[in-house]
């Protein structure tokens, strides 16, 4: 269906005449009052009046000097002659509407401009529900809004004071360490994965005849279109009605090859941890089979360590444990002084990343 154009409707606020045509009746034929573009509304199906050979020249413009409605292509007000390029204001268009499943649009009817403006002002100051196209929306009590704002401010203030930090002097009181050696053995393995995602390891091969088709996921496939009638305010006293379509999709399974693989790799067989509070860390000594050789039954060691310095606030009010690199740990001596950011409201919480040596 091609796009069709129809007249918006408006009601005269002075004599009460209703269902005047937005494009044809720029003035009320009963009392002569000028059309207020804010009072325009979409007609019902029974009241629709088609516009023949419509030429769109732009959104209507209201003269801010005399409040006269002018065509969108006007440069000077037809009433007072003021420049619309400087004093013109485009009229506000209504939001588009989409027909429901029955092909019917939401009934709009006459608009009470005074009430709409009152509700808009109340909404602006937080004392009334927002109105949309003259239709009142679900209200929220302004007291609830005020309460939420106050609660957010209070919570923000509390969080600020609770998390605020300041520099404190701390002294190193001791060292501790923990070292772990992990033993891995080179072993054969069997695993299942997708054909294009083989497992990690060495000498990986597919087991012959092991692959089966399995669902790996889904994909979206276009399955026609979903179409609705939409009407849109043109802003010149008319509205357009057209059929708008968007693609519709369905889910379709995606299959792939799930396969069994055989290969070799290192796997963890044990781990050993040592610890102490001195400056002489060591790893557990292990007997390793053919270390460094990639052969079934051979082993390798993986080393890891954690190094802690223990600190105390200069006023002895709190203690802290900070993990540092092995190099830093070895160069820091008991009795060394540092500054550290500590929470004002809870001095037991210190930021180890802020440690700076006292020069």
N, C-alpha and C positions, 0 to 999 in steps of 0.2 A: 504494500500500500504506500503510495506517495504521500508526502507531507501535505497536510491541509491546514488552512488558517481560519480562525474563528475570532469573533469579537469578544473581548472581555466585557464584563458587566460592571456597573457602578450604581450606587444609590445616591440621590440628592440629599444632602444633609440639611437642606433648608426647607424644602416643601414636602419631603418624604417620598417623592417619586422613585420607584424601584426599577431595577433591571434595565437601566439605560445602557446604550452601547458605547463601549470604550473608545472605539475608533470614530464612529459616526457622530456621536453626541458629545462634542467638546463642551457644550453648554446644555443645561437642563432645558428641554423644550417646553416645560411647564412654567418655570419661574425665571429662567435665564441665568441661574447661578452657574459659575464656572465649575468644570469637572475637577474634583480632587483626586489625583491619581492614586493617592493612598487608599482610596475606598474601592479600588478595582478588585474583582474576584472572578474565579472561574465559574462559568455557568453550569447548570445541570444539563443532562443530555437533551431534555425537552426544550431548554432555553437557548441552545447553541444556534448562533447565526453565522453562516459562512461568509468569508470575505473573498470577493472575486477579484482576480488580477491584483493581488496585494503586492505592493512594492515597499520593501523595508528600507527606510532612510536613516534609521538609527533610533536609539532609545530617546523617548521624550525628555525634554529639558524644562525645568521650572525656573522661572526668573526669580532670583532672590530679592529683587527690588520691589516688584509688584505682585509676586506670587502667581503669575500667569503661566499656564501650560503652553509649551511651544513644541513644534515638531523637532525631531532629532537633527535635521539638516539646517535648522535656523541658526543664524549668527547674531541676530538682533531680535529683541522681544517684540512680538506683534502688537503688544499693548502700550508699553512705555518707551520702546526703542533702545533700552539698555543693551550693552554688549553681552551676549550669552557666553562668549568665550571667557569673559571675566566674571560674570555674575550668574551663569547658568549652573544648575545642579541636576544631574541625571536622576530620573525617578527611580525608586527602588522597585525591583522586580520581585514577584512572588517566586517561591521555590517551585521547581518542577514537581509534577505528580505522576506516579506510575499506577496504572490500572491494576486492580486486584485480579485473582484467578478467574473471576466471572466477567472480566473486561470492563468493570465499573470503576469510575474514579470517586474519590472521597468527596462527599457533598460539602460545599463550602458556604454558600449563601452570603447574605448581607454581612457587612463588617461594621462594627461599632468603633470608629477611629478614635473617639475620645477615650473609650475604655482601653483600647489597645495602647494608646500613648500613656495613659495612667499606669497600666500594668508594666509597661516598659520602664517608666521612671521608678516605680517601686522596685522592680528587679534591679535597676542600676544601683540603688542605694541598699539593696539586700533586704527588702521588706516585702517582696511579693514574688510569686512564681513567674518564670519566664513565659512570655507569650510568643507563639510562632505562627505567623500568617493568620493572626486573629483567633487561633485555637489555643485555649489555655492548656498548659502542660502540667504534669505532676508537680505539686508544690513541695518546697522544702522550707521549713520554718526558719526564719532568720535568726532566731535564738540558737538553734542547733548549729548554724553556720558560725555564729559568733563564738559559741562554746568551743567548736573545733579549732577556730583560729587561735583562741586563747590557749587551748590545750597544746597546740603545736608550738606556740611561742614558749610556753613554760617548759615543755619537754626539750625544745632546742636549747634553752638556757641551762637546764640541768645537765644535758649532754655536754655542753660547752665546758661547764665547770668541772664535770666529772672527768673529761678527757684532756683538760688543759694540762700542759707539762711545763716544767722549768728545769734548768740545769742544776744538777747536784754534784758535789764532789764525792767520788767513791774511791776506795783503796783496795788493792788486790790482797786477798788473805790466803789464797791457796790455788792449787792446780789439781785437775783430775783428768783422766783419759779413759777411753774405751776403744779397743781395737778388735776387729773381727776378721778372721780369715775364712773364706768360703771355699770348700773343696768341690770341684766339679770333675765328673768322669765322662770320658768320651764313649758314647753308647749308641747302639742302633735304635731307631724309633720308627713307629708307624703312626700316621696322622691323616685325618680327613679334612679337606678344604676344597674350595672351588678351583676349577682347572686353571683360571688366570691368577690365582692367589696361592701359590705353593708355600708350604711352611718354610721357616728359616732353618738353615743347617748346611750340611755338606753332602755331596754325592746324592742329591735328591732325584728320585725317579718315580714315575707313576707305576703303580701295580697294574699289570695288564688286565684288562677287562673289568676294572673296579669302578669305572665311572657310571653314574646313574643320573637321569634327568630329574631334577628337583626344583621346586619353586624357590626362587631366590628373592623375589620381591614383586612389586606391582608397578605398572605404568599407567598414566592417564592418556586415554584415547578419546579423541573427539567423537561424540555420538549425537550429532544433530545440533540444534540450536534451541535456546529458550528466548521467546519473543514476548514483549510486552508493549502495550500502548503507553506512550509518554506524552504529556502535554507540558509545554514550557512557555512562560510569559515572555513575550518579545519586547515588552517595555514601551510599546507605542500604542497601547490600547487593544492589541490583538494577542492571541496565543497560537502556537503551532502544535499540532497533534500529529505524531508520527509513530511508526512501528520501529522499536529498537530491539535488535537481536544480539545475543551474546552466545559464544560457543558453550555447549554442554558436554561434559566429559563423563566417562565411566572408567572404572578400574579394571585393568586386565592383568592377569598373572604373567610374570616373566620367569622363564625356566632357564636353567644352566646346568653344566656338568659338575656334580659333586664327586670328587675322586679320592682314592686312597693313595697316599704317598709313603715311600720308604726312603730312609736316609740315615745319616749319622749326625750327632751334635753333642755338645757338652750339656750335661744336666747336673744340678746341685745334688750332692749326696750327703753333705754334712757341713756344719759351720762351727767354729770355735771362737769364743770371746774371752779376751783378757782385759783387765781394768786395773787402775791404781790411782793414787793421789800423789805421785812423785813426778819428777821430770825425766824419768827413764822408761818410756813406753816400749812395749815389745809385742810381737805377734807370737801366737802359739806355734811351736815348732812341729811340723808334720812330716811324715814319711810319704813322699809323693811318688807314685809309679810313673816311670818314663815321662817325666814332665816335659811339656813342649812338643810332644810327638802326637800327631793326629792319627791315633790307632786305637781300635777298640780296647777298652780297659785302661788306657792311659789317663792321667789326671793333670789338672792345673789348679793354681791357687788364685783367688781374687781377694785383694786386700782393701780394707776400708777402716776408717778411724774417726772418732769424735773427740774433740779437745775442748775442755771447759776451764774457764778461769772463774774463781769465786771472788765476789766483791762484797764490800760492806760500806754502807753510807758513812760519811765522815763523822756524823753524830751518833753512829751505831744504832740507828732506829730501824734499819732494814738491811737485808742481804739479797744478793742477786747472783744468778748463775748465767754466764754468757758463753755460747759456743763460738769459737774463733778458728781460723785456719791453723794448721800445724805449725807453719812458719811463725805466725804471730804468737802463738802459745809458747813457743820455745824462747822467744825474745822478751816476753813479759816476765818481770820478776815480782815476787811477793813484796808488798810495800809500795809498788808503783801507784801513782795517783792518776785518776782519769775524771773527766766530767761526763755525765750521762743525763739524758732527759728522763725525768721521773714525773709521774702524775702527781699533781698537787693534792688531789683529794684522796689518793691511795698511793703512798710512796713505796709500796711493795711492788708496784708495776713499773719496771724500768725498760727503756728502749735500748737494747744491746747494740742496735745498728747506729746509735748516736754516740758511741764511745769515742772520746778524743783524749789523747794523753795531755796531762798538765805539764806545760813547759816550765 
